[in-house]
Amino acid sequence: MSFIIAPLDKVMGDQPWNAYIGMMQDLQLAIIDRSKTIWKGYEAGGILPGKDQFGLCPLRANEMAHDVSANTLSGTYSFRKNLPTAGVWHTIFDYSLRDDVVHGFAGFAITDEILKILQFRFEMSDRIYPIIDVQEAKSWGSFAILFKVDRGHELVVEPRQRVYVRGYVEATGYQTIVPLGMQAYKTKDLVITET
């Protein structure tokens, strides 16, 4: 896997990059295939899955606040993170997936015009990735970090696996860090009821 740093308008603008569109299509197919393997007898069913189907939706902030070991929600319900101390590594996301959720990542978007984080460190499942320096994006304003992988090696995180993302903070304040990807869910109540 390698990383691509791209201006946000190339990812989420009116005319997104064809490479990003392809990444998301490949990711969706990978999540569907992995979910069928995990949840035997289930098929993809769109946003409102029926019997023996799982749903697909964007990654949700409240699912990224789940502590599977304690079976509780902890952390944040927002992608806007408070960075109270400069010159240190700060935890951005640290959660484990529930049994009825699968996450797939294409990257992360920094939607603010001012970058407060200089480096990121990603640990997903049993993989630890090298530190990625994002200082080159300081002149762009908002940008995205995309995970460049070969087809068939998309970054899919299964139930009970951990996602741990840290950032090295240069300036205090708030930074909005939005994960790019999607989730599969086996239980419809996860996305239509409040928890």
C-alpha positions, -999 to 999 in steps of 0.1 A, spaced: 0 0 0 11 35 -7 -4 69 0 -15 97 -23 -21 132 -10 -46 151 -32 -65 184 -31 -100 177 -18 -117 190 -49 -101 161 -69 -118 137 -45 -151 153 -36 -156 181 -61 -178 185 -91 -154 165 -113 -137 139 -90 -106 121 -101 -114 90 -121 -88 71 -100 -107 79 -68 -140 68 -84 -124 35 -93 -109 31 -58 -144 35 -43 -159 10 -68 -132 -15 -60 -136 -9 -23 -174 -15 -25 -169 -48 -43 -143 -58 -17 -166 -50 12 -194 -69 -3 -172 -100 -10 -157 -99 25 -191 -94 42 -206 -124 23 -176 -145 36 -181 -133 72 -219 -135 72 -226 -167 54 -259 -168 36 -262 -130 34 -262 -109 3 -258 -71 -3 -292 -54 1 -285 -16 -3 -294 10 23 -324 -9 37 -315 -45 37 -342 -72 39 -341 -107 54 -307 -124 49 -292 -92 35 -266 -67 48 -267 -29 41 -241 -5 28 -236 31 38 -209 57 44 -187 53 74 -206 66 105 -189 86 133 -208 68 161 -196 33 148 -161 47 151 -166 53 188 -173 17 197 -153 -2 223 -159 -38 215 -142 -51 246 -166 -32 269 -195 -34 244 -200 4 248 -199 35 228 -170 57 239 -151 86 223 -167 109 198 -198 111 176 -181 136 153 -153 137 129 -143 171 143 -114 165 167 -102 187 195 -64 189 195 -56 204 229 -18 201 229 8 209 202 41 189 197 26 155 206 9 125 190 -29 127 195 -53 99 190 -78 106 162 -96 73 161 -92 42 184 -120 17 182 -129 -19 175 -157 -31 152 -188 -48 165 -197 -83 152 -223 -69 128 -202 -42 111 -174 -42 84 -155 -11 75 -136 -3 43 -112 27 39 -102 46 8 -85 73 29 -92 103 51 -102 139 41 -91 170 60 -119 194 53 -105 225 71 -85 252 53 -58 253 80 -38 221 86 -30 215 123 -16 180 119 18 173 103 19 135 103 -4 105 105 1 70 117 -24 43 107 -29 9 124 -57 -13 110 -64 -49 118 -30 -64 124 -12 -40 101 9 -10 111 17 14 83 46 39 81 42 74 93 29 97 65 40 133 64 12 156 51 31 190 53 31 193 15 -6 198 17 -4 229 39 -6 252 8 -37 235 -5 -61 240 23 -84 210 24 -71 177 11 -74 139 12 -50 111 20 -59 82 -3 -48 46 3 -34 34 -30 -37 -4 -32 -38 -30 -59 -72 -44 -67 -79 -73 -44 -60 -57 -15 -84 -30 -4 -83 -19 32 -112 -38 48 -115 -41 86 -136 -70 99 -156 -74 131 -137 -72 163 -106 -58 146 -91 -25 157 -86 8 139 -61 32 155 -52 65 138 -29 91 154 -18 125 142 13 146 152 -2 180 162 15 212 152 -12 237 163 -39 234 189 -76 237 180 -101 217 161 -94 196 129 -121 179 109 -109 144 97 -135 126 77 -128 89 68 -134 81 31 -150 47 26 -181 27 35 -194 2 60 -215 -29 57 -240 -36 85 -259 -67 93 -284 -51 116 -307 -24 101 -312 -8 136 -276 4 135 -284 30 109 -321 38 114 -324 41 152 -305 63 176 -280 49 200 
